[in-house]
Amino acid sequence: MRRRITALALVAVTALAPVLATSTPAHATSTLQVVYTNLPYDICVSFGRSGQENGRWQTWWCSTHYPQSYPGSYTYDLWAYVD
């Protein structure tokens, strides 16, 4: 059974390889930026989704930020590829 799954996975990857190799990444002409900093997680996700829905960016994520002013606590920074 494992061999069948592995074989099917290899066939799928082989079939998609030409398509994946020729497509241009969504952020090829964009600039990576920290858009907002020191946010609570839920606000960071909300801002990220809002920016995507409004067309400001396609690719975004929240990263952990450890501010020096509050040792032991952390917030989140919103990163995005912005045009």
N, C-alpha and C positions, 0 to 999 in steps of 0.2 A: 504494500500500500504506500509506503514512504517513497518507493522508487517511482511510482506513478505520479505522485504529487510533485516530486522533484522534476520529473520529465515534463509535466504540464507547465510548471513554473518556468523551466528553461525555454520551452516553446513560446510562451507568452512574452518573455523578455526578448527573445530573438525577434519575434514579430514586431515588437514595439520599438526596438533599438533604432531603426532608421528614422522613425517619427520623432523620438526623443532627442536624437542627435542633431536634427535639423531645425528644431524649434528654438526660438529665441526666448531667453528668460524674461519674465514680466518686468524685472527691474533692470534690464540691460541699459536703459537710458536714464535711470533714476539715480538719485543720490541717497545713500544711507545716512539717516539723521536720528538723533535723539529728539523726539518731538515734545515729550513731556517727561518730567522727572519728579521723583519723590511722591509717587501716587500710591494709594491703597490698591490692592490687586483688583478688586471689582471695578474701580474707576478706570484703571489702566485698560482692562478688557473692554469696558464700555466705550472709552475714547477710541480704542483701536477699531472696534466694529463700526462705530459711527463714521470714522474717517474712511473706512473701506466702503461703506454704503453710500457716502457722499462723493466718492470718486477721488478723494485726496491721495489715496494709496491703495495698492493691491496687497502687498506683503507687509505684515507688521507682527510684532511680538512684544511681550513684556519681559524684562530681565530684572533680576534681583539687584537691589542697590542697598549698600550698607552705609548710611550716612555717619560721618564722624561725630556729629553732634549728639547722636543717640546710640551709644555702644550697646550691642546686643539686640538691637531692633533692626528691621529692614523695611524698605519700601520697594516700589517697582518703577522702572523707567520704560517708557513706550518708545520703541524703535520702529522706524518705517522707511521704506524706499519711497522718497518723495520726488516728484517731477520738478 
